[in-house]
């Protein structure tokens, strides 16, 4: 592989990593802070893509972004309401919303599974025109994404330092304590899921615009991919570090995931393996520390069985 | 001040595990009372606290605070006027967050989008200094790194940050080593006395039940079986208490966790 190709590969990985990084930041809020595994992520990602694509195709590239985020807020609100006020278990609430969103997405796009956006004016095509005659003409996607992700990271970190942000973090850490601070955990969970789903939808919206194509299946498996990225980021920057560092770590995790995936594709791994790889990473990252703790115990019990089996027969 | 009016609560009603945890219990707590509560395991002491806090709603009866019926008020709303400490020092604080962040939530200053100001920070430091545990120099450390005693002292500070109308202490020193327990108890006493907080304290230590406060309740099977205050209480000994228990409940106070003041 020539250095040129390697660089191009790195740039693509960085671009996609930044787009996905927004979903990873969403999970950073819901999974790491709020301690809720939001399984509606796949559907919400696609919802953001669908809404963003429709609004952009209608001729409003800038409006597509707040529109997609609002759709995400609505989706997060439904997921949160189901689990906090209607007695649906947290995981099930996500799955139910995820399933429902498929129909909603199909309905939104008029029963079309894909929406081509080749001729659509998007935030990326606008940036491309803007940077046409500058030395950065080839980096327009990267520049847009760097600005968006930097903005989201800064806003998210500022939000997490507010009283509401602290209450959201405390809800994931000790809900009893939130209640005794006269704050309703149902409220903090709802706000947290609305914000995180807004980021997921934004991620989907930008993905569709960057790929110049919307596909109803583009979000499938996204929750595992994002979780894998988040856990990779957690290995680089541990959970004992400051929140802004951890947020950056989450984005770096998304980039590394994309980089490894791109390299694997170069080495002739079929593209459909992406999801299997992300599943394996999630399993390793979550059960690795658990198994490491269990290992001495397992070795001991094996050792005991061995020593009792090897005792001489007439020993008693 | 705080009135419980014929409160009853049955857990798992209609099953073989049905348990009448509070049986038509009435209680009148006066302003400034420091009430110690003793009784065997399962007597309904913590259930009484849960009823006051709103952790569950009673099957019947009323909970009245300062003349206002709070029987159906959700738990987090009551928390404004009720402070509570549990036996488990881990329950009152968020371990992943720093001391400052925990205190910021307890203080609850400003609107939802406000941040900790430098004035808040100074106030937190001043209050932490009162604990004499050096926590004022560790404001940015996660609470999970603190010892049980430090966490319990911090919880006490948080629960009384805005002086509550009622402070509920559920064996809050039982999980601490004797030295730390003594210190936390002394802190409790000084904070309660300084702010004239009405306080209910469950304890398994009969000696501290008699030493602390102005009134002692003995509970058994969801009832208050003995309620003593004033001169009668002053002359009471641990032996009197165990005798009272036998007389009132018809059985010995055979609880291995009941400390007969040996600790002191």
HADDOCK unambig.tbl for C-alpha pairs under 7 A between the chains (distance, minus, plus):
assign (segid A and resid 161 and name CA) (segid B and resid 115 and name CA) 6.32 0.50 0.50
assign (segid A and resid 162 and name CA) (segid B and resid 112 and name CA) 6.76 0.50 0.50
assign (segid A and resid 162 and name CA) (segid B and resid 113 and name CA) 4.97 0.50 0.50
assign (segid A and resid 162 and name CA) (segid B and resid 114 and name CA) 5.30 0.50 0.50
assign (segid A and resid 162 and name CA) (segid B and resid 115 and name CA) 4.67 0.50 0.50
assign (segid A and resid 163 and name CA) (segid B and resid 105 and name CA) 6.88 0.50 0.50
assign (segid A and resid 163 and name CA) (segid B and resid 112 and name CA) 5.19 0.50 0.50
assign (segid A and resid 163 and name CA) (segid B and resid 113 and name CA) 5.81 0.50 0.50
assign (segid A and resid 163 and name CA) (segid B and resid 114 and name CA) 5.84 0.50 0.50
assign (segid A and resid 163 and name CA) (segid B and resid 115 and name CA) 6.04 0.50 0.50
assign (segid A and resid 164 and name CA) (segid B and resid 112 and name CA) 4.95 0.50 0.50
assign (segid A and resid 164 and name CA) (segid B and resid 113 and name CA) 6.14 0.50 0.50
assign (segid A and resid 166 and name CA) (segid B and resid 101 and name CA) 6.85 0.50 0.50
assign (segid A and resid 167 and name CA) (segid B and resid 105 and name CA) 6.83 0.50 0.50
assign (segid A and resid 170 and name CA) (segid B and resid 94 and name CA) 5.77 0.50 0.50
assign (segid A and resid 173 and name CA) (segid B and resid 94 and name CA) 5.32 0.50 0.50
assign (segid A and resid 173 and name CA) (segid B and resid 95 and name CA) 6.56 0.50 0.50
assign (segid A and resid 173 and name CA) (segid B and resid 96 and name CA) 6.21 0.50 0.50
assign (segid A and resid 174 and name CA) (segid B and resid 93 and name CA) 6.95 0.50 0.50
assign (segid A and resid 174 and name CA) (segid B and resid 94 and name CA) 5.15 0.50 0.50
assign (segid A and resid 176 and name CA) (segid B and resid 91 and name CA) 6.88 0.50 0.50
assign (segid A and resid 177 and name CA) (segid B and resid 91 and name CA) 6.90 0.50 0.50
assign (segid A and resid 177 and name CA) (segid B and resid 92 and name CA) 5.29 0.50 0.50
assign (segid A and resid 177 and name CA) (segid B and resid 93 and name CA) 5.79 0.50 0.50
assign (segid A and resid 177 and name CA) (segid B and resid 94 and name CA) 6.71 0.50 0.50
assign (segid A and resid 179 and name CA) (segid B and resid 75 and name CA) 6.94 0.50 0.50
assign (segid A and resid 179 and name CA) (segid B and resid 76 and name CA) 4.61 0.50 0.50
assign (segid A and resid 180 and name CA) (segid B and resid 76 and name CA) 6.00 0.50 0.50
assign (segid A and resid 180 and name CA) (segid B and resid 79 and name CA) 5.10 0.50 0.50
assign (segid A and resid 181 and name CA) (segid B and resid 79 and name CA) 6.54 0.50 0.50
assign (segid A and resid 181 and name CA) (segid B and resid 105 and name CA) 6.29 0.50 0.50
assign (segid A and resid 181 and name CA) (segid B and resid 106 and name CA) 5.26 0.50 0.50
assign (segid A and resid 182 and name CA) (segid B and resid 76 and name CA) 4.40 0.50 0.50
assign (segid A and resid 182 and name CA) (segid B and resid 77 and name CA) 5.47 0.50 0.50
assign (segid A and resid 182 and name CA) (segid B and resid 79 and name CA) 5.12 0.50 0.50
assign (segid A and resid 182 and name CA) (segid B and resid 80 and name CA) 5.58 0.50 0.50
assign (segid A and resid 183 and name CA) (segid B and resid 76 and name CA) 5.74 0.50 0.50
assign (segid A and resid 184 and name CA) (segid B and resid 76 and name CA) 5.83 0.50 0.50
